[in-house]
Structures are given as structure tokens and as C-alpha cells.
């Protein structure tokens, strides 16, 4: 008997417009708290709304769904699917995975036994690309246990890079200490930050925005060649569309093979709330 498999994720994953619906991905909205007012991401507040609040220097924070919200969502999904794979932002960056795990205690046994939680050790476009691969695997194999095993390899071979326009946002979010060894004189320093094994790590620092973006392109091209010119590359931005498009054009200019692989999308608040307007992010997963 063929099992009906449902794919679930937090709204911490950033997809091109319309793709989540096209791929039938079920999304649990995270909370966005602005000046003390609580909103649901993608339901009562959009990515652009969050960027505008950041530009106004308002107090923007993110919070995971409560365990009860996960359990209510999973109970509904359990009525539609035989098995459920639930993908979450890196547990080192957010408590979404922890909250989802806590929800298992209040779920009915029938629903809980259908659910497999997966820590993607990623975020934003990196998380979304892993989920996209899961959907492709579901169509080909329709075997949750097999999928989970092979998704682990994809998670280990993913890349996520980003840079910021202004270090003010990292400082305000309490993240600057992670990169203190790179900063020195903060004047016009633009870090390139990566994600390794679910944790933010400094990849380098540059005097000015352009060299930082060039370094991201260089690192991405090295991975693209290393993995055999097959994988998708998604570039996400927070109020930096022109730069994101220039990055896309630069990469296509270097290798025309990339022309059908690169997408430019708007970044979600999970990263934007900590990095501020002007953030550029690049994600890639080896297929």
C-alpha cells in the first residue's frame, strides 16, 4: 500500500513565491513580535512589512510556535496523511525544533506515531532547498525512512552564506560576539557569515560591501563545481533586490550552466530580524 506522505515546515524556510503551494508544503507560521505586538508570519504580517518595521528601527523579534500550536497543526495533518515529515530551522538558531518536539507529549498517540521531526541544521533558503529535495524524493521513492536517511547526506552537503549592510543589527541582536575575532575596527567591515553544522560561523571580513559579495560568489562557485554543476542556487535579500539580481547575473556570466538554476527571492524575518535591511543570503544544496 502506498503511503500518503505530508511535508511540513516552519515559516523559517524561504521559498520563491508560489512554490510552497505548488509543492503542497504545509507551513506553520512563526511569531513576529513588533514593539510588543504579536503577529503570525505570512498570515497577519508579510516579509515586506517586517523589512519596513526594521527600516523604522522598531523592535522586531521572532519566536517559535507554541507546542500547542504545533500539536493542533499536526493533529489536522494526521487526518490527511499516513506519514508526516516535519522540517525545522537549525536548533542552534531557534527553538522551533524544541517546541515541535515538546508538542509530541500532548499529541494523541495515533498522530504522534505518524510524525518524524527533522532538524535541517539550516535556515531560510538553505532550509527551503532541503525541503524541495524532500518533495522530489517523495515523488520518486515515497518511502519516509529511506528519505530521512538520504536527507541527512543533503543536510551535511548544504551551503548557506550571508552578508550584512550594517553591523548594527547583529549587535542589537546580540550576535556580534560570535564574530568578534574578525571585526577589529568595525568601520565599514562587512563580514561573510556561513552556517556549518547548524551554527553561524565567520567566513571572512572585507572592507566594503562589494568585496564581501565577491567572496560569496567565489565560495558558491567553488561548491557548485565541486558538486558537479547540478544543484539549485537561491539568492535571498532583505530590501536589496538590485544587488541580489547583480549577484545572479555575475554568477550566470561566469557559468551559463547556472542560468536555469538560480532564483532570487525575498528573505524572511528569521534572518532579517537579526541582520537588518540590506542582508544578502545565498543557499545551495548538493543534489
N, C-alpha and C positions, 0 to 999 in steps of 0.2 A: 504493500500500500504506500502510495506517495504521500509524504507528509507536507502539509502546508506550513511554510516557514515564514515568520514575520520578522522584519528588521526594524529595530527601534534605536533611537539615539537621542541624546540631549541636544538642545539647540546650540550647543557649543561647536557643532560641526557646521562649517560654512560651505554651502553648495551654490553653484550657478543658479540663477533664477529659474524656477520651474522644474529643476532636476529632481529634487526630493519627491515631488508629487509624481513625476514621470516614473521614478524608480520604486514608487509605493513604499517610501520610507516613513515610518511613523515617528514623529518628533515630539519630545516632551520639552516644553518651554522652561528655561531657567528664569530666575527672578532678576530684574534690573531695578535697583533701588536708587532713586534720584532725589536728593535733598529730603530723604526720609520717606518718600512716596514709592510704593511697591508696584512694579509693572511686570507683565509676563512678556518675555521676548518673543516677537513675532505674532503676538496676539493683541496686546494693548500698547506696544511700542515697537518701532522699527529700528533697523540699523542706522538709518539716516537720522532719526530722532535722537539716538544716543550720541552720534557724532556732533549734532548741533548743540546738545547739552554740554559736551566736552569743550566745544569751542567757546561756550559761555562760561567756562570754568566752574560749572556746577558740580556738586558732589555726586559722583556716579560710582556705584558699587554693583557687583554681581553676587548672586547667591544661588546655590543648587535648589532644585525642587525638594520639598519635604518628603520624608519617607512615605507619608500618607498619600501624597500626590503620585509618587511612583506606583504605590500599591493599587490605587484606583485605576491608573492608566494600564497597568499590567493585567488587572482583572478583566478590563474591557478587551485587551489584546488576546487574552487567553480564550475568550469566547469566539475569536475569529481564526486563531492559528493553532496548529498542533505543537509547534515548537517556536520559541522566540529567542533571537539573538539580540542582546541589548548592548550597544556600543557606547562607551563613555570616555570623556576627556581624561587625560592623564591624571591619575590620583595624586600625583605630586603637585599639580597645579590647581586642583579643585576638589571639593568634597562630593561631587556628583556620584562618583562610583561608591563612596562610603554610604551616602544616603540611599542609593539604589539597593545596596547590599542589606542595609538595615530594614528596607521595606519587605524583604523576604520573610521577616519574623511575623509580619501582620497579614501576609497574603494567605489565602486558602492553600492547603497542601496541593490541591489539583492544579492551581495556577502556578505555584512556585516550582513544581517539578518540570514545568514546560520551559522555564526561563534559564538562559545561560548569560551571565554578565561578562563583558569583555572590557578590560582596561586597555584602550588603544595606545596608551603612553604617548598620545598626540593631542592636537587641538586644531581648531579652525579648519583650514583646507587639508591639512595632513590627516586629521580625523575623518573628514568627509571622503577623501580618496580611498582610505581603508574600507569605509562602508560601501563605496561604489564597487570596489573589488569583491566585497562580500555578496553584493547583489548579483554580480556576474557569475560568481561561483555557485550561488543558489540556483541560477538558471541552468548551469551545466551539470551540477552534481546532486543538488537537492538532498544533501547529507550534512546535517548540522555538526556532528562530531568530526567528520572529515574537514569541513570548512574551518572549524575552530583551530584544528591542528595546523592547517596551511596558512591561516591568517596570522598566526604567530610569526611565521617567516616574513610575511609582508610588513608586520609591525616593526620587526627588527631591521628591515631594509628600507625604512622610510626616512625622508629628509624634511625638515622644516627650518626655514631661516626667516629672520625678520630684522628690520632696522627701524629706527625711530627718527622723527624730525626734531624732537626736543626731549632732553633727558629729564625735564621737569616732571613728566608723567610717571616715569619709572621711580623717581624719587618720592613722589606723592603716594605711590602705591607700595612703598617700602621695599622695592625690588632692586634699588641701586647698589645695595651692599653686595649683591651677587657678582657685580661687575667691577667692584672697587679696584681690583688689581689691574684692570685695563684703563681706568678712567684718567688718573693723573690730573692734569689740568682739564677741567670739564668744558672749557671754552671750545665750542664748535666740534666737540668729539662726537662722532656717530658710530655707535657700536654695531657690529653684526652679531646677532644672537641666534644660537641654534638650540635644537631640542635633541637631547641624547638620553635614551632610556627613560624618557618621560620627564626629564629635568632640564631647566633652562641652563645653558652653558655659554660663556663668552667665546666667540669665534675670532674676534679681532676688533680693532678700533681704527677709525680713519678720521683724518682732518677734513671734514666736509661730507656732504651727502653723496655726491657723485662717486667718489672712491668706494664708499660703503656699498652702493648699489652695484658697482662694477664687481666687487668682491662676491656679492650674492650670485651674480650671473656666472662668474668664474666657477664657483663651487657647484652650482647647479649643472653646468655643462660637464664638469668632471664626472658627476654622478650619472648624468644622462648617458654618457659614453660608456661608463663602467657597467651600467645595467643593460646595455645592448639596444639603445635607441627605441624603446618600446613604450615607456611609461608616460602617463599624463603629467603635465606640469600646470599647477594652478597658482596664479598670482592674485593675492588679495590686497586690498588697500582700504585705509580709513581716510576718506577725503583727499585722496592722492591719485585720482584716476589717470591724469595725464602721465604721471611718472610710471604708473603700472603699465600703461599702454606702450610707453617708450621701452620699458624693460622687455615686454613681449616682443616688440619689433626688433630690438637688439638681438635677442636670442634666435629669432627666426632668421635674421640676417646672417648670423653665424652658421646656422644649420637649418636649411629649408625643410629638413625632415620633421622639424618641430611644428610646422605651420598648423597642422590639424590637432596637435596635442596640447597647445597652451590655451588656457582660458583665463580671463580677467574677471574678478568678482569683487563684491564689497565684503569687507571683513566684518565679523560680528563683534559684539561687545565684550566677549570673553577675553580677547586680546586688546581691543581698542580701549577699554576702560583702564587698562594698565599702561598702555603705550601712547595713547593720545592720538589726535588727528595727525595725519602725515605718515602713519605707520605703513610700511610695505612688508608683505609676507609672501613667501614662496614655499609651496609644498610639492613633494614628489614621492611616489611610492613605486617601488620596483614591481612590475607585473610579472 
